[in-house]
Each structure stands twice: as structure tokens, then as C-alpha cells.
Amino acid sequence: MVSKRLSREAGHRRKFLAIVDDTPECERAVAYASRRAVSTGGALVLLFVIEPGDFQQWFGVEKIMREEANATASAALDAAASKVRARSGIEAELVIREGDPSEEIHALIEEDQDIAILILAAGSSKEGPGPLVSSISGKGASFQIPVTVVPANLTDEDIESLA
């Protein structure tokens, strides 16, 4: 169970959480979340989850692979935050976690009681809505905050009119 949300209490702001990853639809989720944050006076949290690899053969290799994964995560978050800043004029909070994406999303929501809405984007490919939406869809009832799924084919103009 997720703890009580504090986003409506004095001194707190409602935060929209968007996940940054290597899927093409992630940009739509970030665009929608940032626009919602602006239009409602909220804040934006961008999360990149590094999935754990099998790095346990040699310590030196593990360290290098983790550093590379962190550099990739930082670069992806910086690029997304730069687009948000240019489009919306807001500064996003950037978070990097390592672990199972669904578990890390749950953990961050539990830890940050200002996060009130999770924004995901569905892919438009034949394979389905995308790995994150697919993994969470079966567990959707376990979220104690609303989850908004944005269609990947929305244009910036569509997002502007909807958010």
C-alpha cells in the first residue's frame, strides 16, 4: 500500500512522474507530463531505471558496466530535461535507480509522497503497448495513484490541447 499523498498539503506540490527509457514513446509521456505540470502548477519527476545485468563475473567489469549504465542514464535524463526546459520552462527532478522497473517505480512513489500521477506512453507497434505499459498493466490495480497512459501518436499540438 502506498502512503498518503502530501501533494495537496501546504508546502507541497503535486508531482507528475514520467519514465525515461530507450523506447520511442517515452518522449510523448515526458511531453504530456511536463505540460500537465505546467498547466496545474505542479512539478515533474523524470525517472530512469537501470535494469540489473549479470555483472558478477569480475569486479572490474561490473564497475565499468555500472559506470557506463549510469552515464547512459544521466545522458538520457539530461536530454529529456533539456527538452522539457525548452518547451515548458520548468526544471525537472532527475532520478536514477537500479533494479526492476516496476519495483523501482513503486518504491519511488512510496518514498516521494508528492508524486500523485504516473504518466506512461503506449507504443504504437504491432508488438503491443511497450514493455513498461505491458509489465504494469497487469499490476495496475496495485498502484495507489492514477496512471495515465498517453497514446504514442499524439502530436505536440494534441498534447497541448489535452494537458
Buried (B, 14 or more C-beta within 10 A) or exposed (E): EEEEBBBEEEEBBBBBBBBBBEBEBBBBBBBBBBBBBBEBEBBBBBBBBBEEEEBEEEEEEBEEBBEEBBEBBEEBBEEBBEBBEEBBEBEBBBBBBBEBBBEBBBEBBEEBBBBBBBBBBBBBEEEEBBBBBEEBBEEEEEBEEEBBBBBBEBEEEBBBEEB
